[in-house]
């Protein structure tokens, strides 16, 4: 996975494998309400997951405040494989064929960061 913004740590990962569409939910902990959250960083991480996990059709990123008095859920982004594959105009699984292909995907993802 790509680095997370400062103030966000990865928590528990949940797999939805009982019935298709299969999915992954990644839970995050946020230090406080000063954390800057941009959706694009979670799209980039989702693209890597779709490339590396061939049967995943949905990735959800859900964040929770460490301070329980802040009750809202500040992060709740869900991406489908189709969403992510529109970005590269093709099947993301092709990038998992070898190291060179995966390195190419990482370069593409890094370019998205600069937009």
C-alpha positions in Angstrom: 0.0 0.0 0.0 1.0 3.5 -0.6 1.9 5.8 2.4 -1.0 7.4 4.3 -1.3 11.0 5.2 0.1 12.1 8.5 -2.3 11.5 11.3 -3.9 8.4 9.8 -3.0 4.9 10.7 -4.3 1.7 9.2 -6.6 -0.4 11.4 -8.4 -3.7 10.9 -9.0 -5.1 7.4 -12.2 -6.9 6.7 -12.8 -9.3 3.8 -16.2 -9.9 2.3 -15.8 -13.4 0.7 -19.1 -15.2 1.4 -20.9 -14.1 -1.8 -19.9 -12.1 -4.9 -19.1 -9.3 -5.4 -16.1 -9.9 -3.2 -14.8 -6.9 -1.3 -12.2 -5.5 1.1 -12.9 -2.9 3.8 -9.9 -1.1 5.3 -10.5 0.7 8.6 -8.4 3.7 9.6 -7.8 5.6 12.8 -7.6 9.4 12.6 -5.7 11.3 15.3 -7.9 14.4 15.4 -10.1 16.6 13.3 -7.1 18.5 11.9 -6.2 15.6 9.6 -6.3 16.6 5.9 -8.2 13.9 3.9 -8.1 13.7 0.1 -10.1 11.0 -1.7 -7.4 10.6 -4.4 -5.0 8.9 -2.0 -7.6 6.2 -1.3 -8.3 5.7 -5.0 -4.6 5.1 -5.6 -4.4 2.5 -2.8 -7.6 0.8 -4.2 -6.0 0.6 -7.7 -3.1 -1.4 -6.2 -5.4 -3.7 -4.4 -7.5 -4.3 -7.6 -4.3 -5.1 -9.5 -3.0 -7.6 -6.8 -6.2 -9.2 -5.7 -7.8 -10.6 -8.9 -11.3 -11.4 -7.6 -12.0 -8.2 -5.5 -14.7 -6.1 -7.0 -15.1 -3.4 -4.3 -12.8 -1.7 -1.9 -14.0 0.5 0.9 -11.9 2.8 3.0 -13.6 3.8 6.3 -12.0 6.1 9.0 -12.8 6.6 12.6 -11.7 9.3 15.0 -9.5 8.3 17.9 -11.4 10.8 19.9 -14.8 9.1 20.5 -16.5 12.5 21.1 -16.1 13.2 17.4 -18.9 10.9 16.2 -19.0 11.4 12.5 -17.2 9.0 10.1 -14.8 11.3 8.3 -13.7 8.8 5.7 -16.0 6.5 3.8 -14.9 6.0 0.2 -15.9 3.0 -1.9 -14.5 2.1 -5.3 -15.5 -0.6 -7.7 -13.1 -2.4 -10.0 -14.8 -0.7 -12.9 -14.2 2.8 -11.4 -10.5 2.1 -11.0 -10.1 0.5 -14.4 -11.5 3.5 -16.1 -8.5 5.5 -14.8 -6.1 3.2 -16.7 -8.5 2.3 -19.5 -7.9 -1.4 -19.0 -7.8 -4.4 -16.7 -5.6 -3.6 -13.6 -4.8 -7.3 -13.1 -2.4 -7.1 -16.1 -0.1 -5.0 -13.9 0.4 -7.9 -11.5 2.0 -10.2 -14.1 5.5 -9.2 -13.1 7.6 -6.7 -11.2 8.1 -4.5 -14.3 4.3 -4.2 -14.8 3.7 -3.5 -11.2 6.4 -0.8 -11.2 4.6 0.7 -14.3 1.3 0.8 -12.4 3.0 2.5 -9.4 4.4 5.2 -11.8 0.9 5.7 -13.2 -0.5 6.0 -9.7 2.2 8.5 -8.7 1.3 10.7 -11.7 -2.3 10.8 -10.5 -0.9 12.2 -7.3 0.5 15.2 -9.1 -2.7 16.1 -10.9 
